[in-house]
């Protein structure tokens, strides 16, 4: 039951696959099927099983003796559930779970380059990517200049319908994701963070949330410990290198990280 990307090794080994796409986005995988057949994949070798009843269907598949590998991309919470279920059949797992990527900007960094990289790291897929930058640690000596340019770049993004070619920021995937993003911002502000940009719900239909920049976010804020999964950047200052490395590593989501510096030895 692999995700689309990890289906290739299974096919190369002569194994059929069953793909259970995300309930909110099944059409993407269904649209891929004709292309697979056109490329020569025999019918019945790749099977797509869309359903909103994910739990019962996946649990049934994981207890079928013909299934040998389970691959999953998604939240750590659901990954734990799948791993427990996969243990009954001693299935080999291939998990790509939630992220909480830190991005450290050093004092010597080229600020323009760092901001450009920060935009790519944060706003890829509106922040709805497990590898998206979640926590920005910027050296105190360049913090104000970095935030000013980062805010300007974020504020230049146009929010709107994704069908409009001029749109930079479309809606989030569902209401629960929007509500979670809004909660993270409210919680951070209640604990002392300051909103430099955005931070207000957009009225009207659709699950829209504006590009948001938070500064001086305390370590106690929920968005520091969890995956934001939206267009919100949490920024903090730092001075001591060992301390910022400790903060960057203080997470159970060790999926991705980044640094900006002119000194290659810091990598």
FIKE-203406 format. One record per residue: residue number from 1; z, x, y of N, C-alpha, C in turn. Coordinates in steps of 0.05 Angstrom, whole numbers. Layout:
N
n|n_c3|n_c1|n_c2|ca_c3|ca_c1|ca_c2|c_c3|c_c1|c_c2
NUM|Z|X|Y|Z|X|Y|Z|X|Y
...
//
This chain:
267
n|n_c3|n_c1|n_c2|ca_c3|ca_c1|ca_c2|c_c3|c_c1|c_c2
1|0|17|-24|0|0|0|0|17|25
2|-19|35|28|-19|54|50|-30|42|76
3|-23|55|98|-36|48|123|-64|59|122
4|-80|50|142|-109|57|141|-114|87|140
5|-100|102|156|-105|131|158|-98|145|132
6|-77|136|118|-69|150|94|-82|139|70
7|-101|120|73|-116|109|51|-136|129|40
8|-146|147|57|-167|166|50|-159|184|26
9|-135|196|26|-127|212|3|-126|195|-23
10|-117|171|-21|-115|154|-45|-143|148|-55
11|-162|143|-37|-190|138|-46|-202|163|-58
12|-196|186|-46|-207|211|-56|-197|217|-84
13|-173|207|-90|-162|211|-117|-170|189|-136
14|-187|170|-127|-196|149|-144|-178|126|-147
15|-160|122|-127|-140|101|-129|-147|78|-110
16|-145|53|-118|-149|30|-100|-124|27|-82
17|-127|14|-59|-105|11|-41|-103|-18|-31
18|-79|-25|-24|-74|-51|-11|-62|-46|16
19|-74|-57|36|-64|-53|64|-53|-79|75
20|-28|-78|82|-15|-101|95|-13|-94|125
21|-32|-105|141|-32|-98|170|-9|-112|184
22|-2|-102|207|20|-114|223|12|-143|229
23|33|-160|228|28|-189|232|15|-196|259
24|22|-180|279|11|-185|306|-17|-175|310
25|-26|-156|292|-52|-144|297|-69|-142|271
26|-74|-164|257|-89|-162|232|-119|-158|235
27|-129|-167|258|-158|-168|261|-170|-140|262
28|-156|-121|272|-166|-94|273|-173|-83|246
29|-155|-88|227|-160|-78|199|-182|-94|186
30|-183|-120|191|-204|-137|180|-231|-129|191
31|-232|-121|216|-258|-112|228|-267|-86|216
32|-249|-70|205|-256|-44|193|-268|-47|165
33|-262|-69|152|-271|-72|124|-301|-71|121
34|-317|-86|138|-346|-83|135|-357|-55|138
35|-343|-39|155|-351|-12|160|-346|5|135
36|-324|0|121|-318|14|97|-338|8|75
37|-346|-17|73|-366|-25|53|-393|-12|60
38|-399|-12|86|-424|1|95|-425|30|89
39|-401|43|90|-399|72|84|-400|77|54
40|-399|56|38|-402|60|9|-377|56|-8
41|-355|47|5|-331|41|-11|-336|16|-27
42|-333|17|-53|-339|-7|-70|-320|-30|-63
43|-330|-54|-65|-314|-78|-60|-291|-78|-80
44|-268|-86|-70|-244|-88|-86|-227|-63|-87
45|-238|-41|-77|-222|-16|-77|-203|-15|-54
46|-212|-24|-30|-194|-27|-7|-189|-57|-3
47|-164|-65|-3|-158|-93|-1|-139|-98|22
48|-145|-117|40|-129|-123|63|-114|-150|57
49|-88|-149|62|-72|-172|55|-56|-181|80
50|-69|-195|99|-54|-203|123|-36|-227|117
51|-12|-227|129|7|-249|125|29|-246|145
52|41|-268|153|65|-268|169|90|-267|152
53|87|-272|126|110|-270|107|111|-242|96
54|116|-223|113|115|-195|105|135|-188|84
55|160|-196|88|182|-188|70|176|-194|41
56|172|-220|34|168|-228|6|143|-215|-7
57|122|-213|9|97|-202|-2|100|-172|-8
58|111|-157|11|114|-128|8|134|-122|-15
59|156|-138|-16|176|-133|-37|163|-138|-65
60|146|-158|-67|132|-163|-92|114|-140|-99
61|99|-130|-80|81|-107|-85|97|-82|-93
62|119|-77|-81|134|-53|-87|147|-54|-114
63|149|-78|-126|160|-80|-153|139|-84|-174
64|113|-81|-166|92|-81|-186|88|-53|-197
65|89|-50|-224|87|-24|-236|62|-8|-230
66|41|-22|-221|16|-8|-215|17|7|-188
67|36|0|-171|39|13|-145|54|39|-149
68|44|61|-138|57|87|-142|65|100|-115
69|53|92|-93|59|104|-67|62|82|-46
70|81|84|-29|83|65|-6|82|82|20
71|64|74|37|61|88|63|66|67|85
72|81|75|105|89|56|126|90|70|153
73|79|57|174|82|65|201|96|42|216
74|119|48|227|134|27|241|162|36|248
75|180|16|251|207|22|260|223|35|238
76|243|50|246|262|62|227|277|41|212
77|284|19|225|299|-2|212|283|-13|188
78|258|-20|192|241|-30|170|236|-9|150
79|233|16|159|229|38|140|252|41|120
80|276|37|130|300|38|112|298|16|91
81|290|-8|99|288|-30|81|268|-24|59
82|245|-13|67|224|-6|48|232|16|29
83|247|36|39|256|57|22|275|47|1
84|293|29|9|311|17|-11|296|2|-33
85|276|-13|-24|261|-29|-44|244|-11|-61
86|233|11|-49|216|29|-64|231|45|-85
87|258|47|-81|274|63|-99|275|50|-127
88|272|24|-129|273|10|-155|252|20|-173
89|228|25|-162|205|35|-179|201|65|-176
90|219|78|-161|217|107|-156|189|113|-144
91|181|98|-124|156|102|-111|157|126|-91
92|135|140|-89|134|162|-70|129|150|-42
93|147|156|-23|144|145|4|128|164|23
94|114|153|41|101|168|63|106|152|88
95|127|161|103|137|145|126|132|159|152
96|122|143|171|120|152|199|135|131|216
97|161|137|221|179|117|232|182|120|263
98|202|107|274|205|106|303|208|133|315
99|203|135|341|205|160|356|222|157|380
100|232|179|390|247|180|415|241|207|428
101|216|212|432|206|239|440|217|249|467
102|229|272|467|237|284|493|214|301|504
103|213|303|531|194|320|544|209|336|565
104|211|363|561|226|380|579|207|394|598
105|213|392|624|197|405|645|214|427|657
106|204|452|653|218|475|663|213|481|692
107|230|497|704|229|503|733|202|516|740
108|190|531|722|166|546|729|140|530|723
109|143|505|715|120|489|707|102|483|731
110|76|482|727|57|472|747|62|442|748
111|72|432|770|81|404|772|57|385|769
112|34|391|780|11|374|778|2|371|748
113|2|394|735|-5|394|706|16|379|690
114|41|383|697|63|370|682|62|340|686
115|56|331|710|54|302|715|30|290|699
116|8|304|700|-16|295|684|-9|293|655
117|5|312|644|13|311|616|34|290|611
118|52|286|630|72|265|627|59|237|626
119|38|233|642|24|207|642|11|202|615
120|-1|223|604|-13|220|577|8|215|556
121|30|230|558|51|227|537|65|201|539
122|69|190|563|84|165|567|66|140|564
123|42|140|576|27|116|578|5|113|557
124|4|130|538|-14|126|515|-7|100|502
125|-26|82|501|-22|56|489|2|41|501
126|5|44|528|26|31|543|54|40|535
127|56|63|522|82|72|512|88|60|484
128|71|43|474|75|31|448|63|49|426
129|74|73|425|66|92|404|91|107|396
130|94|113|371|118|126|361|121|154|371
131|99|166|380|99|193|391|100|194|421
132|102|170|434|102|169|463|128|182|474
133|125|196|497|148|208|509|168|187|518
134|193|191|512|213|171|517|233|180|538
135|240|206|536|261|218|554|249|242|568
136|250|242|595|240|264|610|263|280|622
137|265|305|614|286|323|625|272|343|643
138|278|341|669|264|357|689|284|375|704
139|277|400|706|295|419|719|302|410|747
140|328|413|754|338|402|779|323|413|803
141|313|438|802|299|450|825|272|438|831
142|260|425|812|234|412|817|235|382|812
143|258|372|807|261|344|799|249|325|820
144|257|328|845|248|309|866|217|310|869
145|206|334|868|177|336|871|162|324|847
146|173|329|824|161|318|799|162|288|800
147|185|276|806|188|247|807|170|235|828
148|167|247|851|150|236|872|121|234|863
149|112|255|850|84|255|840|80|237|815
150|100|237|798|100|220|775|100|190|783
151|116|184|802|118|156|813|91|148|825
152|78|166|840|52|160|852|31|155|830
153|32|171|809|12|168|788|17|141|773
154|42|135|768|48|110|754|42|85|772
155|47|87|798|41|65|815|12|60|819
156|-5|79|813|-34|76|816|-46|60|793
157|-31|55|772|-41|40|749|-43|11|755
158|-66|-1|748|-70|-30|752|-61|-46|728
159|-43|-65|733|-34|-83|711|-52|-108|711
160|-61|-115|687|-77|-139|685|-87|-145|657
161|-105|-164|655|-117|-171|630|-132|-148|618
162|-127|-142|592|-140|-120|579|-170|-122|577
163|-181|-146|580|-210|-150|579|-223|-140|605
164|-207|-136|626|-218|-127|651|-221|-96|649
165|-245|-86|653|-249|-56|650|-233|-40|670
166|-224|-53|692|-209|-38|712|-179|-38|706
167|-171|-52|685|-143|-53|679|-133|-27|665
168|-110|-17|674|-98|6|662|-75|-2|644
169|-61|-23|651|-37|-32|636|-40|-61|629
170|-43|-66|603|-45|-93|594|-18|-104|584
171|-18|-125|569|7|-137|560|18|-121|536
172|45|-123|532|57|-112|509|51|-130|485
173|58|-121|461|48|-134|437|60|-161|432
174|85|-166|440|97|-192|436|122|-196|455
175|133|-219|454|155|-226|472|180|-209|466
176|186|-205|441|210|-189|434|208|-161|445
177|184|-149|444|181|-122|455|185|-122|485
178|173|-142|499|177|-143|528|207|-147|535
179|220|-165|520|249|-170|525|265|-145|520
180|258|-129|500|273|-105|494|269|-84|516
181|245|-82|525|239|-63|547|255|-71|572
182|255|-96|579|270|-106|602|300|-101|599
183|310|-105|575|338|-99|570|345|-70|574
184|328|-52|565|333|-24|568|335|-17|598
185|318|-28|614|319|-22|643|345|-34|655
186|351|-58|649|376|-71|660|400|-56|651
187|401|-47|626|424|-32|616|427|-5|630
188|405|9|634|406|35|647|416|32|676
189|406|12|690|414|8|718|444|1|719
190|453|-16|701|481|-24|700|499|0|695
191|488|21|683|504|45|676|500|68|696
192|485|62|718|483|82|739|455|92|745
193|435|85|730|408|94|735|396|81|760
194|376|94|772|363|83|795|334|77|789
195|324|55|798|296|48|794|280|59|817
196|261|77|811|243|88|831|217|72|833
197|210|58|811|185|43|811|188|22|789
198|177|-2|795|176|-24|775|203|-36|770
199|208|-42|744|234|-52|736|238|-82|739
200|217|-96|747|220|-125|750|200|-140|732
201|209|-161|720|192|-177|703|169|-188|719
202|145|-189|707|122|-200|720|120|-230|712
203|119|-247|733|118|-276|727|91|-284|716
204|90|-307|704|65|-318|693|63|-313|663
205|41|-323|652|38|-320|623|32|-291|614
206|37|-286|589|32|-259|579|56|-242|578
207|56|-221|561|79|-204|557|76|-178|574
208|74|-182|600|69|-159|618|95|-147|628
209|96|-120|629|118|-106|642|106|-83|658
210|115|-80|683|102|-60|701|110|-31|694
211|92|-12|700|100|16|697|126|21|713
212|145|33|700|172|36|712|182|64|709
213|194|74|731|206|101|731|235|98|737
214|252|108|719|281|108|723|290|137|727
215|308|141|746|319|168|751|349|168|746
216|359|192|741|388|196|736|399|177|715
217|384|175|693|392|158|671|414|171|656
218|437|158|652|460|171|638|455|171|608
219|468|190|594|465|193|566|475|168|551
220|492|152|564|503|128|551|483|105|551
221|461|107|566|442|85|567|428|81|540
222|423|56|533|411|50|507|383|62|505
223|368|64|527|341|74|525|340|104|519
224|362|118|522|363|146|515|366|150|485
225|379|131|472|384|134|444|364|119|426
226|349|101|438|330|84|423|302|88|433
227|283|77|418|255|79|425|248|57|445
228|238|64|469|232|44|490|208|27|482
229|187|40|473|163|26|464|151|9|486
230|149|20|510|137|6|532|133|25|555
231|123|15|578|115|32|600|138|40|619
232|160|49|607|184|57|622|190|86|617
233|193|101|638|200|130|636|229|134|645
234|245|146|627|273|152|633|274|182|640
235|284|188|664|284|216|673|313|225|680
236|318|250|673|344|263|679|339|291|689
237|359|302|703|357|330|712|372|348|692
238|365|374|693|379|393|677|379|420|690
239|399|437|683|400|464|693|404|485|671
240|421|478|651|427|496|630|408|492|606
241|393|513|598|373|510|577|385|502|550
242|407|514|543|419|506|517|428|477|517
243|438|468|540|447|440|542|424|421|540
244|402|427|553|379|408|552|367|408|524
245|367|430|510|357|431|482|375|414|465
246|401|416|470|420|399|454|414|370|458
247|410|362|484|404|334|490|378|325|477
248|358|342|478|332|335|467|334|331|437
249|351|347|424|353|345|395|373|323|386
250|387|311|405|408|292|398|396|265|392
251|381|263|370|369|238|363|363|238|333
252|362|215|321|355|213|292|324|211|289
253|310|207|312|281|204|311|267|231|317
254|265|248|298|254|274|303|224|275|299
255|209|258|312|180|255|306|163|273|324
256|170|275|350|153|290|369|170|300|392
257|160|320|406|174|332|429|153|347|445
258|160|354|470|141|369|487|156|385|508
259|143|406|517|154|422|540|131|429|559
260|138|432|584|119|442|604|131|467|617
261|118|489|614|126|515|625|103|534|625
262|104|554|643|84|575|642|91|598|623
263|116|597|613|125|618|595|122|609|566
264|102|621|553|95|613|525|117|619|505
265|135|637|512|157|645|494|178|622|491
266|177|603|509|197|582|508|189|561|487
267|165|562|477|156|544|456|169|550|429
//
